[in-house]
Amino acid sequence: MTNDRLDITIADGIAEVALARPDKINAMDEAMFDALSTAGTTLAETEGLRAVILHGQGKGFCAGIDTALLMSFASRIEDLRAEIVTPPPGRAANRFQHPCTVWADLPVPVIAALHGPVFGAGLQLALGADIRLAAPETRLSIMEARWGLIPDMGLTRLLPGVMRADHALELMLSARVIAADEAARLGLVTRLADDPLTEARALARAIAQRNPDAARGAKALVRQCWPGDDSGLALEARLQAAIIGSANQIEAVMAEMQKRPPRFR
């Protein structure tokens, strides 16, 4: 299943999915969205799978949305709005949410090994995992406010069971970058590890040795009983469709790109 955006291997019931765009710190473009969605859907149907590891090649897990893609949205804003509020038939998540939520929907445990930048879309992808192991130098941010947007890649489903609402809102409004130790205190990461990928592999091997029915049952129990469900995905989409491409959102982008204070209406 390897392609030009992901490097995927499966051995002994454990799949490793590596974001393979290291020259861009694994920033997400449309090809990455589609590759992640397809990989998650395919792995959900893979027989004998026991666990999945998500990680990023190069200097970081994922720096967020590719800025070139963000800028290209201006030329097709009405089509984009329609795409945001219209998920595929039979699916709650739209094209931009599914690359993150598909990992939560996998029947087997998913472990994210984090290092370097984990920003914006990258953080929402990490939240799709069930367990997040982070290197001490990892930096995390719900960064969409810098672009005048709200997080809209499944955050409303994935974050409520992880951290308190007031902490979540503060990070969403400020877009500040936090260190791994603060992220652990807030619940954004499960725990720190000097070598998160090695630690993730050890944990995956331990999971693979357990009764697979019990492992799948434990994941289903947590995902279905903790807060956070599909009901928020449509709200994400409606709010973002109204915000994206508006005068204030465009001004937020221009101010960020030009490194100047924004002038909102």
C-alpha positions as CSV (number, residue, x, y, z in Angstrom):
1,M,0.0,0.0,0.0
2,T,3.0,2.3,-0.1
3,N,2.5,5.5,-2.3
4,D,4.2,8.9,-2.6
5,R,2.5,10.2,0.6
6,L,2.6,7.1,2.9
7,D,5.0,4.3,3.5
8,I,3.0,1.3,4.9
9,T,4.3,-2.0,6.1
10,I,2.6,-4.9,7.8
11,A,4.4,-7.6,9.7
12,D,3.3,-10.0,12.5
13,G,-0.2,-8.4,12.6
14,I,1.2,-4.8,13.1
15,A,0.8,-2.1,10.5
16,E,3.1,0.9,10.4
17,V,1.8,3.9,8.5
18,A,4.5,6.5,8.0
19,L,3.8,10.0,6.6
20,A,6.3,10.1,3.8
21,R,6.7,13.8,2.9
22,P,9.7,14.7,5.1
23,D,10.8,17.6,2.9
24,K,7.5,19.4,3.9
25,I,7.5,18.1,7.5
26,N,4.7,15.8,6.3
27,A,2.4,18.8,5.7
28,M,-1.0,17.6,4.4
29,D,-2.1,18.2,0.8
30,E,-5.0,16.7,-1.0
31,A,-2.9,13.7,-2.0
32,M,-2.2,13.1,1.7
33,F,-5.8,13.4,2.7
34,D,-6.8,10.8,0.2
35,A,-3.9,8.5,1.0
36,L,-4.7,8.5,4.7
37,S,-8.4,7.9,4.1
38,T,-7.7,5.0,1.7
39,A,-5.1,3.5,4.0
40,G,-7.4,3.6,7.0
41,T,-10.3,2.1,5.1
42,T,-8.1,-0.7,3.7
43,L,-6.5,-1.5,7.0
44,A,-10.0,-1.8,8.6
45,E,-10.7,-4.7,6.3
46,T,-7.2,-6.3,6.6
47,E,-7.5,-9.8,8.2
48,G,-5.2,-10.7,11.1
49,L,-4.4,-7.1,12.0
50,R,-3.7,-6.5,15.7
51,A,-2.4,-2.9,16.0
52,V,-1.5,0.1,13.9
53,I,1.4,2.6,14.4
54,L,1.2,6.1,12.9
55,H,4.4,8.2,12.7
56,G,6.1,10.7,10.5
57,Q,9.3,10.5,8.6
58,G,12.0,13.2,8.9
59,K,12.0,16.1,11.4
60,G,8.4,15.9,12.6
61,F,5.1,14.1,12.7
62,C,3.1,16.6,10.7
63,A,3.4,20.4,10.4
64,G,-0.3,20.8,9.5
65,I,-2.0,21.8,6.2
66,D,0.4,22.6,3.3
67,T,0.2,26.4,2.9
68,A,0.2,26.0,-0.9
69,L,-3.0,24.0,-0.6
70,L,-4.5,26.6,1.8
71,M,-3.8,29.4,-0.6
72,S,-5.3,27.4,-3.5
73,F,-8.6,27.3,-1.7
74,A,-9.3,30.9,-2.7
75,S,-9.8,30.0,-6.3
76,R,-12.5,27.5,-5.6
77,I,-14.1,28.7,-2.4
78,E,-17.8,27.9,-3.3
79,D,-16.9,24.4,-4.4
80,L,-14.9,24.0,-1.3
81,R,-17.7,25.1,1.0
82,A,-20.0,22.6,-0.7
83,E,-17.5,19.8,-0.3
84,I,-17.1,20.7,3.4
85,V,-20.8,20.4,4.2
86,T,-21.4,17.4,2.0
87,P,-19.9,14.2,3.3
88,P,-20.0,11.1,1.0
89,P,-23.2,9.1,1.1
90,G,-23.4,7.0,4.2
91,R,-20.5,8.7,6.0
92,A,-20.6,11.3,8.8
93,A,-17.1,12.6,8.1
94,N,-16.4,14.8,5.1
95,R,-13.3,14.5,2.9
96,F,-11.2,16.6,5.3
97,Q,-12.4,14.9,8.5
98,H,-12.2,11.3,7.4
99,P,-8.3,11.2,7.2
100,C,-8.3,11.7,10.9
101,T,-11.5,10.0,12.1
102,V,-10.8,6.8,10.1
103,W,-8.2,5.8,12.7
104,A,-10.6,6.1,15.5
105,D,-13.0,3.9,13.5
106,L,-10.4,1.1,13.0
107,P,-11.4,-1.9,15.1
108,V,-7.8,-2.4,16.4
109,P,-5.8,-0.1,18.7
110,V,-3.9,2.7,16.9
111,I,-0.7,4.2,18.5
112,A,0.7,7.5,17.3
113,A,4.5,8.1,17.8
114,L,5.0,11.8,17.8
115,H,8.1,14.0,17.4
116,G,8.9,17.5,16.2
117,P,5.9,19.6,15.1
118,V,2.4,18.3,15.5
119,F,0.4,21.2,14.3
120,G,-3.2,21.8,13.2
121,A,-4.2,19.0,10.9
122,G,-1.3,16.9,12.3
123,L,-2.6,17.2,15.8
124,Q,-6.1,16.2,14.7
125,L,-4.6,13.2,12.9
126,A,-2.7,12.3,16.1
127,L,-6.0,12.6,18.0
128,G,-7.5,9.9,15.7
129,A,-5.1,7.5,17.4
130,D,-6.1,5.7,20.6
131,I,-2.7,6.2,22.3
132,R,-0.1,9.0,21.7
133,L,3.5,8.7,22.7
134,A,5.5,11.9,22.3
135,A,9.2,12.6,22.4
136,P,10.2,15.3,24.9
137,E,11.0,17.8,22.2
138,T,7.6,17.4,20.5
139,R,5.6,20.7,20.0
140,L,1.9,20.7,19.6
141,S,-0.7,23.3,18.5
142,I,-4.3,23.6,17.5
143,M,-3.2,26.2,15.0
144,E,-6.2,26.9,12.8
145,A,-6.9,30.3,14.4
146,R,-3.7,31.6,12.9
147,W,-5.4,31.3,9.5
148,G,-8.7,32.7,10.7
149,L,-10.3,29.2,10.8
150,I,-11.7,26.7,13.3
151,P,-10.3,23.1,13.6
152,D,-12.5,21.1,11.3
153,M,-10.8,17.7,10.7
154,G,-12.7,15.8,13.3
155,L,-11.7,17.6,16.5
156,T,-15.2,17.8,17.9
157,R,-15.4,14.0,17.8
158,L,-11.8,13.2,18.8
159,L,-10.9,15.8,21.5
160,P,-13.8,15.8,24.0
161,G,-12.8,12.4,25.5
162,V,-9.2,13.6,25.9
163,M,-9.2,17.0,27.7
164,R,-11.4,19.5,29.5
165,A,-13.5,21.9,27.4
166,D,-11.9,25.1,28.9
167,H,-8.4,23.8,28.1
168,A,-9.5,22.9,24.6
169,L,-11.1,26.3,24.0
170,E,-8.0,28.2,25.2
171,L,-5.7,26.3,22.8
172,M,-8.2,26.8,20.0
173,L,-8.4,30.5,20.5
174,S,-4.8,31.2,21.2
175,A,-3.2,28.8,18.7
176,R,-0.2,28.7,21.0
177,V,2.4,26.0,20.6
178,I,2.8,23.9,23.7
179,A,5.6,21.6,24.8
180,A,5.2,17.9,25.2
181,D,5.2,17.9,29.0
182,E,2.3,20.4,29.1
183,A,0.5,18.4,26.4
184,A,0.9,15.3,28.7
185,R,-0.6,17.2,31.6
186,L,-3.5,18.4,29.5
187,G,-4.2,14.9,28.1
188,L,-3.2,15.7,24.5
189,V,-0.5,13.0,24.7
190,T,-0.7,9.7,26.7
191,R,2.9,9.9,27.9
192,L,6.4,10.9,26.9
193,A,9.0,8.6,25.6
194,D,12.6,9.3,24.6
195,D,12.2,7.2,21.5
196,P,8.4,7.2,20.8
197,L,8.6,4.9,17.7
198,T,10.6,2.2,19.5
199,E,8.2,2.5,22.4
200,A,5.2,2.3,20.1
201,R,6.6,-0.8,18.5
202,A,7.0,-2.5,21.8
203,L,3.5,-1.6,22.9
204,A,2.1,-2.8,19.6
205,R,3.9,-6.1,20.0
206,A,2.5,-6.4,23.5
207,I,-1.0,-5.7,22.2
208,A,-0.6,-8.3,19.4
209,Q,0.1,-11.0,22.0
210,R,-3.2,-10.4,23.7
211,N,-6.6,-11.9,22.8
212,P,-7.5,-10.0,19.7
213,D,-11.2,-10.1,20.5
214,A,-10.5,-8.5,23.9
215,A,-8.2,-5.8,22.3
216,R,-10.9,-4.9,19.8
217,G,-13.5,-5.0,22.5
218,A,-11.5,-2.7,24.8
219,K,-11.1,-0.2,22.0
220,A,-14.9,-0.3,21.1
221,L,-15.7,0.2,24.8
222,V,-13.6,3.3,25.1
223,R,-14.6,4.8,21.7
224,Q,-18.3,4.3,22.3
225,C,-18.6,5.2,25.9
226,W,-16.2,8.2,26.3
227,P,-17.5,11.7,25.1
228,G,-17.1,12.7,21.5
229,D,-19.2,11.3,18.7
230,D,-20.2,11.9,15.1
231,S,-22.8,14.6,16.0
232,G,-20.2,17.3,16.1
233,L,-18.8,16.7,12.6
234,A,-21.7,18.4,10.8
235,L,-21.4,21.4,13.1
236,E,-17.7,21.6,12.3
237,A,-18.5,21.6,8.6
238,R,-21.3,24.2,8.8
239,L,-19.2,26.6,10.8
240,Q,-16.1,26.2,8.7
241,A,-18.1,26.6,5.5
242,A,-19.4,30.0,6.7
243,I,-15.9,31.1,7.8
244,I,-13.6,29.9,5.1
245,G,-13.1,32.5,2.3
246,S,-14.8,35.3,4.3
247,A,-13.1,38.7,4.4
248,N,-11.9,38.2,7.9
249,Q,-10.5,34.8,7.2
250,I,-8.6,36.0,4.1
251,E,-7.2,38.9,6.2
252,A,-6.1,36.4,8.8
253,V,-4.2,34.5,6.1
254,M,-2.6,37.6,4.6
255,A,-1.6,38.9,8.0
256,E,0.0,35.6,8.9
257,M,1.9,35.3,5.6
258,Q,3.0,39.0,5.8
259,K,3.9,38.8,9.5
260,R,1.8,41.8,10.5
261,P,-1.1,42.5,12.8
262,P,-4.4,41.7,11.2
263,R,-7.0,44.3,10.4
264,F,-10.4,42.6,10.9
265,R,-13.7,44.1,9.9
